[in-house]
Amino acid sequence: MSAITLARWAYLPMFPEHEAVIQRLRHKVRNAKRVATCLGFGSALPALHGQDYKGGPNSGVFLQITADHSVEVPIPGQKLSFGVVIDAQAAGDLAVLEVARTPCCAVHWKAILAEGLKSLVAAVDAALA
């Protein structure tokens, strides 16, 4: 049985309320499908993220969750914001998974993140029913 890595790269503000929703989703999948799951927030340790899917069997299933940035924080002395860097990291991570033909899905919200997470919960509930 394949391991499922759910929301391994949640490129969202690492707020307790976001983590709580995604953890509940992770536990639902774990309990319903009896597979290993884990959660990680993206771009906190970019050098380590690639180690999750380099080498070894291609047995994970990945869900990447992203959202528009509510505030663009400029990088001092640069023309880019941190949001641009985070988006580039997320796109790069997803591209590596796709090239490796690793099962993956990405969801992105342009509107209110809390509403997007609610819709994700509803979609997972429907899929598990």
C-alpha positions as CSV (number, residue, x, y, z in Angstrom):
1,M,0.0,0.0,0.0
2,S,1.4,3.4,-1.0
3,A,2.0,6.1,1.6
4,I,0.0,9.3,1.1
5,T,1.8,12.5,1.9
6,L,-1.0,15.0,2.4
7,A,-0.3,18.7,2.2
8,R,3.4,18.2,2.5
9,W,3.9,21.6,1.1
10,A,1.2,23.9,2.4
11,Y,2.5,27.2,1.2
12,L,0.3,29.2,3.6
13,P,0.9,31.4,6.6
14,M,1.8,28.9,9.4
15,F,-1.0,30.0,11.7
16,P,-2.5,27.5,14.2
17,E,-5.9,27.7,12.6
18,H,-4.5,26.7,9.2
19,E,-2.5,23.8,10.7
20,A,-5.5,22.6,12.7
21,V,-7.7,22.3,9.5
22,I,-5.1,20.6,7.5
23,Q,-4.2,18.2,10.4
24,R,-7.9,17.2,10.6
25,L,-7.9,16.5,6.8
26,R,-4.7,14.5,7.2
27,H,-6.2,12.4,10.0
28,K,-9.4,11.8,8.0
29,V,-7.4,10.4,5.1
30,R,-5.1,8.4,7.4
31,N,-8.1,6.8,9.2
32,A,-10.2,6.2,6.2
33,K,-7.5,4.8,3.9
34,R,-5.2,3.4,6.6
35,V,-2.1,5.0,5.1
36,A,0.7,7.0,6.5
37,T,0.3,10.8,6.2
38,C,2.3,13.9,7.1
39,L,2.0,17.7,7.0
40,G,4.6,20.3,6.3
41,F,4.6,24.0,5.6
42,G,6.5,25.1,2.6
43,S,9.5,27.2,2.2
44,A,10.5,27.2,5.9
45,L,13.5,25.0,5.2
46,P,13.8,25.0,1.4
47,A,17.1,23.0,1.3
48,L,15.4,20.1,3.0
49,H,12.2,19.9,1.1
50,G,13.6,18.1,-1.9
51,Q,14.9,15.3,0.2
52,D,11.3,14.0,0.7
53,Y,11.0,12.9,-2.9
54,K,14.6,12.3,-4.1
55,G,15.6,8.7,-4.4
56,G,13.7,5.7,-3.1
57,P,10.5,4.3,-4.4
58,N,8.0,6.7,-6.1
59,S,5.2,5.8,-3.7
60,G,3.9,9.1,-2.3
61,V,0.8,11.1,-3.2
62,F,1.3,14.8,-2.7
63,L,-1.2,17.7,-2.2
64,Q,0.2,21.2,-2.5
65,I,-1.9,24.0,-1.0
66,T,-1.2,27.6,-2.0
67,A,-3.0,30.9,-1.7
68,D,-2.6,34.5,-2.7
69,H,-0.5,36.5,-0.3
70,S,-2.6,38.9,1.8
71,V,0.4,41.1,2.2
72,E,3.4,41.4,-0.1
73,V,6.5,41.8,2.0
74,P,9.4,43.3,0.1
75,I,12.9,41.9,0.3
76,P,15.2,44.7,1.4
77,G,17.4,45.9,-1.5
78,Q,15.6,43.7,-4.0
79,K,12.8,44.2,-6.5
80,L,11.1,41.0,-5.5
81,S,8.8,40.3,-2.6
82,F,8.9,37.2,-0.3
83,G,5.6,36.2,-1.9
84,V,7.3,35.9,-5.3
85,V,10.1,33.7,-3.8
86,I,7.5,31.5,-2.0
87,D,5.5,31.1,-5.2
88,A,8.6,30.2,-7.2
89,Q,9.6,27.6,-4.6
90,A,6.1,26.1,-4.7
91,A,6.1,26.0,-8.5
92,G,9.6,24.3,-8.5
93,D,8.5,21.7,-6.0
94,L,5.4,20.8,-8.0
95,A,7.4,20.7,-11.3
96,V,9.9,18.2,-9.7
97,L,7.0,16.0,-8.7
98,E,5.4,16.2,-12.1
99,V,8.7,15.4,-13.9
100,A,9.2,12.3,-11.7
101,R,5.6,11.3,-12.5
102,T,4.7,11.3,-8.8
103,P,1.0,11.6,-8.2
104,C,0.3,15.1,-7.1
105,C,-2.3,17.8,-7.0
106,A,-2.1,21.5,-6.4
107,V,-4.9,23.7,-5.1
108,H,-4.7,27.5,-5.0
109,W,-7.0,30.1,-3.5
110,K,-7.3,33.7,-4.7
111,A,-10.0,34.6,-2.3
112,I,-10.4,34.1,1.5
113,L,-8.2,31.3,2.6
114,A,-10.5,30.1,5.4
115,E,-13.3,29.6,2.8
116,G,-10.9,27.7,0.6
117,L,-9.9,25.4,3.3
118,K,-13.6,24.8,4.1
119,S,-14.1,23.8,0.5
120,L,-11.1,21.5,0.6
121,V,-12.5,19.8,3.7
122,A,-15.8,19.3,1.9
123,A,-14.1,17.9,-1.2
124,V,-12.1,15.4,0.9
125,D,-15.2,14.4,2.9
126,A,-17.0,13.7,-0.4
127,A,-14.1,11.8,-1.8
128,L,-13.9,9.6,1.3
129,A,-17.7,8.9,1.4
